[in-house]
C-alpha cells in the first residue's frame, strides 16, 4: 500500500524551495523538499542497514548540486486531453505524470523534452487501444553539450521519422536522433528495433581524463560530477599490477583508466553497441593493453579468471547486483581484491554476504549520492581476500 499526498496542510518550516510544478503527483523525487542534511543522513542509514556493516561505511559524498544534475532522461509518452506529454509512471501504476520542466534535469535537456512533446502534437500516443509514440530517451554530454535522442513507437515509423527530422532541424544541441519500433507489450524502453538514425548516434564525454564514446542507448552515469567521484573511489581501491578484470564494463568509463594502472585489462560487457564504442575509444587513445569481450559476465567470467589470473576484479553490475553465481566464481578464483560498485541497495546485502562467505572481508564502503532528491544512493565497496 502506498500513500499519496492530497493536500499540504501545514508545511514543515525546514522544507526547501524548489521549482518542481509536479510535487505530490510525480513520484520520482520523494525527497524533493527535504533539507540536504536530512537526505544525507537518511541515505547513510539506508546503506548501513542494507550492508549490515556500520563501522565500514564512510560519510555520504554529494559532488553535485541538488538540482539540474541529471544528463540522461527516460520518459514515457502520455496525454492530457488531446495534448501529448512526456513524464514518468506514478509508482505502482501505469498513470503517466507530466515531467515538463523537471528540475533535476539539466535545463537544456528539459528544454529538449519539452520541444519533443510540443512537436509530437497530432501524433498518436501508445495505450491499450492504439499504437503510437511510447518513449523518449535523451542524453546530454556534460563535456560538449551535444544531445542524443531516441524515439520509440509501437506504430508505423513514418510519422515518427518525420518528427525526428523536424526536431533535428529545430533543436540547437541535438546532433543525433534514433527511431525505434517496439510492439512488445512489456515496458523495456529500448528493446525494439532501430528503423532510422539521423545525424550522429554517438557523442563523447570526459571522465577522469578519458573520453568514452556514448550512444543514446548506452549505459553511462547520469550525473557527471557524481560519476567522477564514483570512478575516483573505485580507482582508489584497485591499486595497480599485472592483470585486472573489468566486469559489466559498459562503454569503458572504468576500463580505460584501469589500463593506465595494469599491464593487462580484460573488459566484459554484454552489449555489442557498448563494446564497439569501448574498442573505438581505446583505439583513438592508442590503448593497446585492453581486451574487450562481448559476453554475459556470468558465462565469460570463469574462463577469464582462469586464463588471466587477475589480482583485482572490478564489478559494476546493474541494479540486481552480481548474484550468487558471479560471487561464487570470484570466490573460487585467485583474485585478491574486489571493487564492487552497487546501484541497487536491495542487492548490496546479498552480494556482500556471498563474497564474505567466500573468503573476502569488507575493508570500506564509500557512498556517493548520484541521485539527489530520490531515495537512491550508490556505493563503492572494497573487499580484500
N, C-alpha and C positions, 0 to 999 in steps of 0.2 A: 504494500500500500504506500502510495506517495502523496504527500500533501502539496497543495498549491496555495500561494498567497492570493487571496481575493482582493484585499484592500489593506493598505498600510495605515494603521490607525494611529500608532504612536511610535515614531522612528527613534531608534537609539541615537543619542547625540553624537556617538562616535562614528556613525556611518559616514563614509567618504563620498564626495561628489563624483559623479561620472556623467558621461554623455550618452549612455545607452537609453534608447527610447522603448526598449522591449523588455525591461525588467519585469519579473513576475509572469511573463509569457514565454520567452525563450528560456530554456533550462540549461544552456551551455555554460553559464558562469555563475554557479551558486554562491560564490564569494565576491560577487560584483561590488558590493558596498562595504565589505569587511575592512577594518583597519589593517594596514600592511603587516604590523607586528602580530596581530591575531592570526592572520593567514599563515605566516611562517611558523608560529607555534603549533597550529593545527596540523600542518604538514609534517613537522618534526615528530609529533606524537603519532601520527599515522604510520610513519616509517618505522619508528621504534616498535609499534605494535605488530606491523607486518613482518619485520625481520626477527623479532624476539631477541634482539641483541642491543640493549640500550647503551652500553658503555662504548660501543664502537661507532656510533652514529654521530658524525660531525654536525655542526650547525648548518642550516639550510642556506645555500648560496642563491642569491637572486641577482643575476648580472644585468637583467633588462629592466625597463620601466614596467609599471603595472599595466599600461595600455599601449596600443599601437605596436605591439611586438610581433604579431603573427604575420609571417610572409607566405603562408600557404593556407588556402581555404577550400573546403569541400562542402558544397551547398546543394540543396535539393530544390527543384522547381515545384512550386505550388501556385495557388491562385487566391486572390481576394476579389470576390465577384468575378469579373472578367479580366482583371489585371494579373499578369504573371508576377510572381515574386520569387525570390531566392532566399532560402533560410535553412533551418535545421529541424529535425524531428523533436517535438516535445517529448521528454523522457517517458518511456513506457507507452508511447502512442505512435501512430503514423500521421499525426497532425503536424503540418509544417508551420513553424513560427517564422515570421519575417525577420531577416537579419540586416535590413537596409541600414547602412551607416554603422555597422558593428564596430565598437570602439577598440576591440582587441586586434583588429586587422590594421595593417599599415594604411594610412589614408589613400594612397594610390590604388591599393588592392581593393579597398572598399568602394572606391570610385569606379573601378573597372567592373565590379559585380553589379553595381547599380546601373551602369551602362548596359550590361548584358540583359538585365531584367527589363529595362526600358525597350531595348531593341527587339526583345522577344515578343512584344505586344502583337497580338494577332495570330501567333502560332499556338498549336495545340500543346497542352501540358499533360503528361502521363498521369493516369489514375486507373482505378479498377475497370473503368468503362471504355477508355480510349488510349490510343498510343500517342506519344508526343515527347516533348523535352522532359528529361529525367534529372540530370545532374549537370552542374558546372564545377569544374575543379581548376583552380588558378594558383599560380606561383609567381612570386616576385623575387628577383635576385637582389640581395642586400648590397652587393658589390657594384652591379651595373645598372640596377633599376629596371632591367628588362623583365617583361611579364610573359608568361605562357598560360594558355587556356585550353581546357578540354571541355567539349560539349558532348553530352551523351543523350541519345534519343532512342525511344523504342519504336518510332515510326519511320516514315520514308526520310532518307537522309537529305534529299534535295533542298527543302526549305531550311534545314539547319546549316548546310554548306553555304547557302546564300546569306544566312545570318552571320556565319563566321567571316565571310568576305566583307560584310558591312562593318563588323566590329574591327577587323584588321585595318581597315582604312580610316576608322574614326577614333580609335584608341591610341594615344601617342606613344605609350610604352609597350604596347602589345606587339611582340615580334613573331609569335607562332601560335597557331590555333589548330588543334586536332579534333576531328569529329569522329565519334564512335557510335555504333548501333548496338544496343543491348536489349533483347526481348526477354531475357531470363526473369522469372518472377521474383527472384531474390533481390537483395539490396546491396550487392557488391558494386561499388561505384564505378570501378574501372575494369570490369570483367568482360566487356564487349569487344567487338572487332573494329579496327580502325578502317574508316572508309575515305577519309580525306585528311591531308596535312597541308596547311597553308603556312608559308614562311619558314622560320627556323624552329624545329621542335625541341631544340636544346639551348640552354643558357649556362653560364658559368657563375659560380660564387667563389668566395675565398674564405678559407677556414684554416687557422693556424699555419698560414704561409703556403698552403697549397690551393689549387683551383680545380675542384672537381667539376665535371660536367653533369648537368642535371636536366632530365626531361620532366615534362609536366606530370608524367605518370610514374616517375621515380620516387623512391623514398629518400627524403632528406629532411633534416631537422627544420622545424618551422620557425624557431626563434634563434636567429643567428648569434646574438650575444650569449644566450644560454648554451647554444651548441658549442661555441668556442670554449666555454668553461667545462662543458661535459667532456670534450675531446682532451682538453688540458689535464683534467683529472684522470682520465684513462691513461694518457701517456705518462703521467707521473708515476703510475703504478706498474707499468710494463718493464721499466728498466731498458736494458739493451742486451744483445747477444747474437748467437748464430742463426736461430730459427724461431719464427713466430707464426701462428695461425690466426687469421682474422676471419671469424665465422659470422655469417649474416652481414657480409661486408657492404652491401648496398653499392653506391657509386664510388666508394673508396674514401670517404671522409676520414677514416682512421687508417686505411691501408697505406696511403701514400706517406703520411707522417711516420708510420711504423717502418717503412722502407729506409728511413734515414737512421734507424736505430738497430736494425737487424740485418745480417748478411743475406737472409732469405725470408720472404714473407709469402705465405700461401693464403689467398683470399678465396672464400667460398660464399657464393651467392646464388640463389635460385632464379632470380630474374635475369633473363637474357639481355633485356634492354639495359639494366644496370651494369652488368659485367662488360657489355660493349662500351659503355661510357667510361668505366674504370680503365679498361685497356687503352682507350683513346687518350685519356688524361695521362696515364703512365707513359705512353709513347711520346706525347707532347713534352712531358717533363724529363724525357730521356731516363726514366727509371727502368732499370733492367733486372732488378732482383726481386720482382713480384711475379708470382704465378697465379693466374686467375682461373678458377673452376666454376663453371655454371652447373650447379647441382644443389640438391637439398642437403642441408647440413647433416641431418640425421643419417643420410645414406653415404655421404662422402667422408665424414669426419674420421671413422675408424681407420680407413686406409691412409688418409693424410697424416694422422698422428703416428701411425706405424712407420711410414716412409720418411717423414721429415724430422721426427723426434724433437719437437719444439720445446724450448724452455718455457714459453708463455703461450697461452691461448686467450684471445680476446673474444668475448661472446656478447653480441649486441642483438638479441633476438627481438621479434615482435612482442606485442603485449602479452601473449600467452606464455612467454618465458621459454627456457630451453627444454624443460620437461625431463622426465626420468631417464629416457634413452640417451640423450646427449650427455647428461650429468654422469651416467654410468660409463659412457665411453671415455670421458675426460678423466674420471677417477681411475679407470683401469689402464691409463697410459703412463708415460714417464714425465708428463707435464709437471713442473714445479710451482707454477704461478698461474692464476686465473684472474682476469679482469672481466667482471660481469657488469654490463650496462642493463638496467632494468627500467622499463617504462610503464609496467603494469604491476601495482603493488600486490595484487592477488597472487601473482606468480613468484614474488620475491621469497616469501617464507618457504614454499615447497622447493624452489631451486636451491636455496641456501642449505636446507636440511639435506637434500640429496647430495650436494657437494661436500658438506662437512661429514656426513656419514661415510663418504668415500675417501676420507683421509685429508681433507683440506680444513684449514682454520681461517675464520674471518679476521682480517687484520684491520680493515677500516671500511666504513660506508660513508660516501660523500653525497649528500642530497643536493640537487640542483633544481631550482624552480623554473622549469621550462614553460609552464603554462599558468602564469599568474591569473588570479580571479577564478580559477577552476579548482576542483579537488585533487587534481593530478600532481604528482611530484616524481621526478626521475632520480636515479641514484647510480653511482659507480661503486662497486664493491671489489675490494682487493682481497683475494684468498691465496694463502701460501700452503704448500704441502706440509 
